[in-house]
Amino acid sequence: MNPLTVTPISECFIKPKHIVDEAKQPYYLAPWDLVMLSVQYIQKGLLFAKPPKTENQQGFKIMDFLEDLKQSLSLTLVHFYPLAGRLATSKSENPPSYVVFVDCNNSPGARFTYATVDLTTSDVLSPTYVPLVVQSFFDHDRALNHDGHTKSLLTIQVTELTDGIFIGCSINHSIVDGSSFWHFFNMWSEIFQGKGDDVSISRPPVLNRWFPDGHGPALSLPFTHHDQFLSPFEAPLLKERMFHFSSESIARLKAKANAESNTNKISSFQSLSALVWRCITRARNLPHDQVTCCRMAINNRSRLNPPLSPDYFGNSIQALKAGVSTAGELLEQNLGWAAWQLHQAVVSHSDENAREFLNLWLKSRFIYQIGKLFDPHSVMMGSSPRFNKYGNEFGLGKALALRSGYAHKFSGKASAYPGHEGGGSIELEICLSPDEMTALESDKEFMDVVSPSDKELMSG
């Protein structure tokens, strides 16, 4: 048997422990949700070590563990009931109308799968580059969000390694953004640890979808068939590597960016994003006059007026074009210059900017296409080191590492995670072409900031 083959063992569907009245009505999607229909699922997961055997214990029992996960998931879905539904569409030909919503009544529920693989946690963590087998730790490989008409909106895949457990979570990106993804994961962990039968949660999701004034809830798209707006995306040949930045290294980088800009306002993440933008641009050896930009995923919840709750469940994000420059100017200027551009774009993104995007969308309704959204000369900073990712425990202690699936991988994509040790440390998952990755690894400006314990941390 090929040790890199993930073997499916079982699957089932999980419904909410009980049905709330709200789940009996159509659950409509807002503009920031609908634009995601041709994008892929969010796929993030945590790798845990199996508990060590002791003389007084029979050891870890996978079937008991799976049952506990299923029971707690069923309780969690009471609060997050849209994740147990399926997409549905009502449409008409004249005029063209295509209304997508979540149907929570005609669905088998969320999918739960169990698989095994003949690998150790070290086999996953010790290689310099993330092994391709990790993509098999997630369901809905290459699926588009529109596929949620026939596929589950949420799948939990538990993959058992010889000495570890990987819990991979795939959620439809038309239903959640990163904030809502980790909100769900956090509450599932909270319920699992509570071991109760009817568990309340510390942060109930705000499920009422937010719509611009005078619009909604049934927003129509100007199509009659999904072939008119769906565009499958195949990632090019990439190398994917986790780079670790200690809290001390991040602090020095932030101090440098602020000193060079004669300010104290530039954040740690803006400083790191500027570094990534500069160094990947250099690694690509772009022509002096080639335009390049740095995009950042920005959360609109707090920027709207009045603001949305931090626990608003759904999409409330935009890919902000935070920095734009020619390759020559970006590299001739210093880190502080680039970081100040990003800082200004972030702080000036307001209720007015968010509503301007929505007004334009309402006048001419479109669907994001990954292949067209990001150009090969730019950088996209995704996810966030602020999300509570290592706080998720399922009776196995703190996770060893975070990893992601196939979705949304292209050259220049960087996803930010909190460092394993906390304290302001950050891990970046960077995807580049093989030649670009080799050049980045030889870039002194970049590697001087990467923690020297990078490889040691990745190996355990």
C-alpha positions as CSV (number, residue, x, y, z in Angstrom):
1,M,0.0,0.0,0.0
2,N,1.2,3.5,-0.8
3,P,1.8,5.2,2.6
4,L,0.7,8.5,1.0
5,T,-2.8,7.2,0.3
6,V,-5.5,8.3,2.6
7,T,-8.0,5.4,3.0
8,P,-11.6,6.3,3.6
9,I,-13.1,4.2,6.4
10,S,-16.6,5.6,7.1
11,E,-18.9,8.5,6.5
12,C,-22.2,9.8,7.9
13,F,-24.3,13.0,8.0
14,I,-24.9,15.0,11.2
15,K,-28.0,17.0,11.8
16,P,-28.6,19.5,14.5
17,K,-29.6,17.9,17.8
18,H,-32.9,19.7,17.5
19,I,-34.4,22.0,14.9
20,V,-35.0,25.7,15.7
21,D,-38.0,27.4,14.1
22,E,-35.8,29.8,12.2
23,A,-34.2,26.9,10.3
24,K,-37.6,26.1,8.7
25,Q,-37.4,29.3,6.6
26,P,-35.1,30.0,3.5
27,Y,-31.8,31.4,4.6
28,Y,-30.9,34.1,2.0
29,L,-27.4,35.2,1.1
30,A,-26.1,38.7,1.2
31,P,-23.9,40.4,-1.6
32,W,-20.6,39.5,0.1
33,D,-21.8,35.9,0.2
34,L,-23.1,35.7,-3.4
35,V,-19.9,37.0,-4.9
36,M,-18.2,33.8,-3.6
37,L,-20.3,31.3,-5.5
38,S,-17.4,30.5,-8.0
39,V,-14.8,30.5,-5.2
40,Q,-13.7,27.3,-3.4
41,Y,-14.5,26.1,0.1
42,I,-12.4,27.3,3.1
43,Q,-10.3,24.3,4.2
44,K,-8.4,24.6,7.4
45,G,-7.4,21.9,9.9
46,L,-5.5,21.1,13.1
47,L,-3.0,18.3,13.7
48,F,-3.0,16.7,17.1
49,A,-0.8,14.2,18.8
50,K,-2.5,11.0,20.1
51,P,-2.5,10.8,23.9
52,P,0.4,8.6,25.2
53,K,-0.5,5.2,26.6
54,T,-0.2,4.7,30.3
55,E,-0.1,1.6,32.5
56,N,-3.5,2.4,34.0
57,Q,-5.3,3.3,30.8
58,Q,-6.3,1.2,27.8
59,G,-5.2,4.1,25.6
60,F,-6.9,6.2,23.0
61,K,-10.0,4.7,21.4
62,I,-10.7,6.2,18.1
63,M,-14.3,5.1,17.9
64,D,-15.1,6.7,21.2
65,F,-13.4,9.9,20.1
66,L,-15.3,10.0,16.8
67,E,-18.6,9.5,18.7
68,D,-17.8,12.4,21.0
69,L,-17.0,14.6,18.0
70,K,-20.3,13.7,16.3
71,Q,-22.3,14.3,19.4
72,S,-20.7,17.7,20.1
73,L,-21.0,18.6,16.4
74,S,-24.8,17.9,16.5
75,L,-25.1,20.2,19.4
76,T,-23.0,22.9,17.8
77,L,-25.2,22.8,14.6
78,V,-28.2,23.8,16.7
79,H,-26.5,27.2,17.0
80,F,-25.0,27.2,13.5
81,Y,-27.9,25.5,11.7
82,P,-27.2,26.9,8.2
83,L,-24.1,24.7,8.0
84,A,-26.4,21.6,8.0
85,G,-28.3,22.8,5.0
86,R,-27.8,22.8,1.3
87,L,-27.9,25.5,-1.3
88,A,-31.1,25.9,-3.4
89,T,-32.0,28.2,-6.3
90,S,-35.2,29.7,-7.6
91,K,-34.8,31.0,-11.2
92,S,-36.7,32.4,-14.1
93,E,-35.9,33.0,-17.8
94,N,-37.5,36.4,-18.5
95,P,-36.2,38.6,-17.1
96,P,-33.1,36.5,-16.1
97,S,-33.3,35.8,-12.4
98,Y,-31.2,33.4,-10.2
99,V,-31.8,33.6,-6.4
100,V,-29.6,31.4,-4.3
101,F,-30.4,30.6,-0.6
102,V,-29.8,27.9,2.0
103,D,-32.5,25.3,2.4
104,C,-32.1,23.8,5.9
105,N,-35.1,21.4,5.5
106,N,-34.1,19.3,2.5
107,S,-30.7,18.2,3.5
108,P,-29.1,15.1,5.1
109,G,-27.0,17.5,7.3
110,A,-23.3,18.1,7.6
111,R,-20.9,15.4,6.4
112,F,-18.6,13.6,8.8
113,T,-15.9,11.3,7.5
114,Y,-13.2,9.1,9.0
115,A,-10.1,8.1,7.2
116,T,-6.6,6.6,7.9
117,V,-3.1,7.2,6.5
118,D,0.1,5.3,7.2
119,L,2.1,8.4,8.2
120,T,3.4,10.0,11.4
121,T,3.0,13.5,12.5
122,S,6.7,14.0,11.7
123,D,6.1,12.9,8.1
124,V,3.7,15.9,7.9
125,L,5.7,18.5,9.8
126,S,9.3,17.8,9.1
127,P,9.6,18.3,5.3
128,T,10.6,21.8,4.2
129,Y,7.6,22.0,2.0
130,V,4.0,21.0,3.0
131,P,3.5,17.5,1.6
132,L,0.7,17.2,-1.1
133,V,-0.9,14.4,1.0
134,V,-2.2,17.1,3.4
135,Q,-4.7,18.1,0.7
136,S,-6.2,14.7,1.1
137,F,-7.0,15.5,4.8
138,F,-9.9,17.6,3.6
139,D,-13.2,16.9,1.8
140,H,-14.5,18.9,-1.2
141,D,-11.2,19.0,-3.0
142,R,-11.5,21.6,-5.8
143,A,-15.2,22.0,-5.2
144,L,-16.8,25.4,-5.9
145,N,-19.2,27.0,-3.4
146,H,-22.0,26.6,-5.9
147,D,-21.5,22.8,-5.6
148,G,-23.2,23.3,-2.2
149,H,-26.4,22.5,-4.1
150,T,-25.4,18.8,-4.1
151,K,-22.5,18.7,-1.6
152,S,-22.6,19.4,2.2
153,L,-21.9,23.0,3.2
154,L,-19.8,21.6,6.0
155,T,-17.6,18.5,6.2
156,I,-15.5,17.4,9.1
157,Q,-12.8,14.9,8.0
158,V,-11.0,13.1,10.8
159,T,-7.8,11.5,9.5
160,E,-6.0,9.1,11.8
161,L,-2.2,9.0,11.5
162,T,-0.1,6.4,13.3
163,D,0.7,8.8,16.1
164,G,-1.8,11.7,15.5
165,I,-5.2,12.9,14.5
166,F,-5.9,15.6,11.9
167,I,-9.3,17.3,12.1
168,G,-9.9,18.9,8.7
169,C,-12.8,21.3,8.3
170,S,-14.2,22.4,4.9
171,I,-16.9,25.0,4.9
172,N,-18.7,26.7,2.0
173,H,-17.2,30.2,1.5
174,S,-20.6,31.5,0.5
175,I,-21.8,30.8,4.0
176,V,-18.7,31.9,6.0
177,D,-15.6,34.0,5.9
178,G,-12.5,33.4,8.0
179,S,-14.0,35.1,11.1
180,S,-17.1,32.9,11.0
181,F,-15.2,29.8,10.1
182,W,-13.1,30.0,13.3
183,H,-16.1,31.2,15.3
184,F,-17.8,27.9,14.5
185,F,-14.6,25.9,15.2
186,N,-14.1,27.7,18.5
187,M,-17.7,27.0,19.6
188,W,-17.5,23.3,18.6
189,S,-14.4,23.0,20.7
190,E,-16.1,24.7,23.6
191,I,-19.1,22.3,23.4
192,F,-16.9,19.3,23.1
193,Q,-15.0,20.3,26.2
194,G,-18.3,20.9,28.1
195,K,-19.5,17.3,27.4
196,G,-23.0,18.4,28.1
197,D,-26.3,17.4,26.5
198,D,-27.8,20.8,25.9
199,V,-24.9,23.2,25.9
200,S,-25.1,27.0,25.7
201,I,-22.2,28.7,24.1
202,S,-20.2,31.8,25.1
203,R,-20.6,33.5,21.7
204,P,-23.8,32.7,19.9
205,P,-23.6,33.6,16.2
206,V,-25.6,36.5,14.8
207,L,-27.4,34.7,12.0
208,N,-29.5,37.5,10.6
209,R,-27.9,38.4,7.3
210,W,-27.0,42.0,6.7
211,F,-28.3,43.7,3.5
212,P,-27.8,47.2,2.2
213,D,-30.7,49.5,2.9
214,G,-33.6,48.9,0.6
215,H,-32.3,45.5,-0.7
216,G,-32.8,41.9,0.2
217,P,-33.4,39.4,1.5
218,A,-33.9,37.6,-1.9
219,L,-31.2,39.1,-4.1
220,S,-31.4,38.1,-7.7
221,L,-28.4,37.4,-9.9
222,P,-28.8,38.3,-13.6
223,F,-28.3,34.7,-14.9
224,T,-30.5,31.8,-15.9
225,H,-27.9,29.0,-15.5
226,H,-24.8,28.5,-13.4
227,D,-22.6,27.9,-16.4
228,Q,-22.9,31.6,-17.1
229,F,-20.9,32.5,-14.0
230,L,-19.0,29.4,-12.7
231,S,-15.3,29.1,-13.5
232,P,-13.3,26.1,-12.1
233,F,-9.9,27.0,-10.9
234,E,-6.8,24.8,-11.2
235,A,-3.8,25.8,-9.2
236,P,-0.5,26.0,-11.1
237,L,2.6,24.0,-9.9
238,L,3.4,25.4,-6.5
239,K,5.7,24.9,-3.6
240,E,4.0,25.6,-0.2
241,R,6.1,26.4,2.9
242,M,5.4,27.5,6.4
243,F,7.7,30.3,7.6
244,H,7.9,31.1,11.3
245,F,8.4,34.6,12.7
246,S,9.0,34.9,16.5
247,S,7.4,37.7,18.5
248,E,10.9,39.2,18.9
249,S,11.5,39.2,15.2
250,I,8.1,40.7,14.5
251,A,8.7,43.4,17.0
252,R,12.0,44.3,15.4
253,L,10.4,44.4,11.9
254,K,7.6,46.7,13.2
255,A,10.1,49.0,14.9
256,K,12.1,49.2,11.6
257,A,9.0,50.0,9.5
258,N,7.8,52.7,11.9
259,A,11.3,54.3,12.2
260,E,11.7,54.4,8.4
261,S,8.3,56.1,8.1
262,N,8.9,58.4,11.1
263,T,5.7,57.2,12.7
264,N,4.4,54.8,15.4
265,K,1.2,53.8,13.7
266,I,2.2,50.9,11.5
267,S,1.1,47.6,12.9
268,S,3.0,44.3,13.1
269,F,0.9,42.7,10.4
270,Q,1.2,45.7,8.0
271,S,5.0,45.5,8.5
272,L,5.1,41.8,7.8
273,S,2.8,42.2,4.7
274,A,5.1,44.9,3.4
275,L,8.1,42.6,3.8
276,V,6.4,39.8,2.0
277,W,5.3,42.1,-0.8
278,R,8.8,43.5,-1.3
279,C,10.7,40.1,-1.1
280,I,8.3,38.2,-3.3
281,T,8.5,41.0,-5.9
282,R,12.3,40.7,-5.8
283,A,12.1,36.9,-6.0
284,R,10.1,37.2,-9.2
285,N,12.7,39.5,-10.8
286,L,10.0,41.6,-12.4
287,P,10.7,44.3,-14.9
288,H,11.3,47.7,-13.4
289,D,8.1,49.2,-14.7
290,Q,5.9,46.2,-13.9
291,V,2.9,47.2,-11.7
292,T,2.5,45.1,-8.6
293,C,0.0,45.3,-5.8
294,C,-0.5,43.9,-2.3
295,R,-4.0,42.8,-1.5
296,M,-5.2,42.2,2.1
297,A,-8.4,40.5,3.2
298,I,-10.1,43.1,5.3
299,N,-13.0,42.6,7.8
300,N,-15.9,45.1,7.3
301,R,-17.8,44.2,10.5
302,S,-16.3,47.0,12.6
303,R,-16.1,49.4,9.7
304,L,-19.8,49.6,8.8
305,N,-21.9,52.3,10.5
306,P,-23.5,51.1,12.6
307,P,-21.0,48.3,13.0
308,L,-21.9,44.7,12.7
309,S,-21.4,42.4,15.7
310,P,-18.0,40.6,15.8
311,D,-20.1,37.4,15.9
312,Y,-22.0,38.3,12.7
313,F,-22.2,34.9,10.8
314,G,-21.5,35.2,7.1
315,N,-19.1,37.0,4.8
316,S,-18.2,40.6,5.6
317,I,-14.8,40.9,3.9
318,Q,-13.2,42.5,0.9
319,A,-9.8,41.9,-0.9
320,L,-8.5,45.4,-0.4
321,K,-5.9,46.6,-2.9
322,A,-3.8,48.1,-0.2
323,G,-0.5,48.9,-1.9
324,V,0.2,49.6,-5.6
325,S,3.6,50.3,-7.1
326,T,5.9,49.5,-9.9
327,A,8.4,46.8,-9.0
328,G,11.3,49.2,-9.4
329,E,9.9,51.8,-7.0
330,L,8.9,49.2,-4.5
331,L,12.4,47.8,-4.3
332,E,14.2,51.2,-4.5
333,Q,12.1,52.5,-1.5
334,N,12.5,51.1,2.0
335,L,10.3,48.7,4.0
336,G,8.7,51.7,5.9
337,W,7.5,53.2,2.6
338,A,5.7,50.1,1.6
339,A,4.3,49.5,5.1
340,W,3.0,53.1,5.2
341,Q,1.1,52.5,2.0
342,L,-0.6,49.4,3.5
343,H,-1.3,51.2,6.7
344,Q,-3.0,54.2,5.0
345,A,-5.2,51.9,2.9
346,V,-6.3,49.9,5.9
347,V,-7.1,52.9,8.2
348,S,-8.9,54.8,5.4
349,H,-11.2,51.8,4.5
350,S,-14.5,53.0,6.0
351,D,-18.2,52.5,5.9
352,E,-18.2,54.7,2.8
353,N,-15.7,52.4,1.0
354,A,-17.6,49.2,2.0
355,R,-20.9,50.6,0.8
356,E,-19.4,51.9,-2.4
357,F,-18.4,48.3,-3.3
358,L,-21.9,47.2,-2.5
359,N,-23.6,49.9,-4.5
360,L,-21.4,49.1,-7.5
361,W,-22.3,45.4,-7.1
362,L,-26.0,46.1,-6.8
363,K,-25.9,48.1,-10.1
364,S,-23.9,45.4,-11.9
365,R,-24.0,42.0,-10.1
366,F,-21.0,39.8,-10.6
367,I,-19.3,36.7,-9.2
368,Y,-15.6,36.5,-8.2
369,Q,-13.4,34.4,-10.5
370,I,-10.2,33.3,-8.7
371,G,-8.3,33.0,-12.0
372,K,-9.1,36.7,-12.8
373,L,-9.1,38.2,-9.4
374,F,-5.4,37.8,-8.6
375,D,-2.7,38.6,-11.1
376,P,0.7,36.8,-11.2
377,H,2.7,39.9,-10.3
378,S,1.0,40.6,-7.0
379,V,0.7,39.3,-3.5
380,M,-2.5,38.4,-1.5
381,M,-2.4,38.3,2.3
382,G,-5.2,36.1,3.6
383,S,-6.5,34.7,6.9
384,S,-5.4,36.4,10.2
385,P,-3.0,35.7,13.1
386,R,-5.8,37.2,15.3
387,F,-8.2,34.3,14.9
388,N,-8.2,31.9,17.9
389,K,-6.9,28.8,16.1
390,Y,-4.7,27.0,18.7
391,G,-7.4,27.5,21.4
392,N,-9.4,24.6,19.8
393,E,-8.9,21.4,21.9
394,F,-10.8,18.1,21.6
395,G,-9.4,16.2,24.6
396,L,-6.0,15.9,22.8
397,G,-4.3,18.9,24.2
398,K,-3.0,21.8,22.1
399,A,-2.7,21.2,18.4
400,L,0.8,20.6,17.0
401,A,0.2,22.6,13.8
402,L,-2.3,24.3,11.4
403,R,-2.5,23.3,7.8
404,S,-4.9,24.0,4.9
405,G,-6.2,22.2,1.8
406,Y,-6.1,22.7,-1.9
407,A,-8.4,25.7,-2.0
408,H,-7.3,29.2,-3.0
409,K,-3.7,28.4,-3.7
410,F,-1.8,30.4,-6.3
411,S,1.6,32.0,-6.7
412,G,1.8,34.9,-4.2
413,K,-0.8,33.7,-1.8
414,A,0.2,34.1,1.9
415,S,-2.0,32.9,4.7
416,A,-1.3,34.2,8.2
417,Y,-1.7,32.0,11.3
418,P,-0.8,32.7,14.9
419,G,2.6,31.1,15.9
420,H,2.3,27.9,17.9
421,E,4.0,29.5,21.0
422,G,1.7,32.6,20.9
423,G,2.9,35.9,22.3
424,G,2.6,37.7,19.0
425,S,4.5,35.2,16.9
426,I,3.2,34.5,13.4
427,E,3.4,31.7,10.9
428,L,3.0,32.4,7.2
429,E,1.9,29.8,4.7
430,I,3.4,31.0,1.4
431,C,2.7,29.5,-2.0
432,L,5.0,30.3,-4.9
433,S,6.2,28.7,-8.1
434,P,9.3,26.5,-7.5
435,D,11.7,29.0,-9.0
436,E,10.2,31.9,-7.0
437,M,10.3,29.9,-3.8
438,T,14.0,29.1,-4.3
439,A,14.7,32.8,-4.9
440,L,12.7,33.8,-1.8
441,E,14.6,31.4,0.4
442,S,17.8,33.1,-0.8
443,D,16.5,36.6,-0.1
444,K,18.5,38.0,2.8
445,E,16.0,40.7,3.7
446,F,13.3,38.0,4.1
447,M,15.3,35.2,5.7
448,D,16.9,37.6,8.3
449,V,13.4,38.0,9.7
450,V,12.4,34.4,9.6
451,S,13.0,32.7,12.9
452,P,16.1,30.5,12.9
453,S,14.0,27.8,14.7
454,D,11.7,27.6,11.6
455,K,12.7,24.0,10.7
456,E,12.8,22.9,14.4
457,L,9.3,24.1,15.0
458,M,8.0,22.5,11.9
459,S,9.4,19.2,13.0
460,G,7.5,19.2,16.2
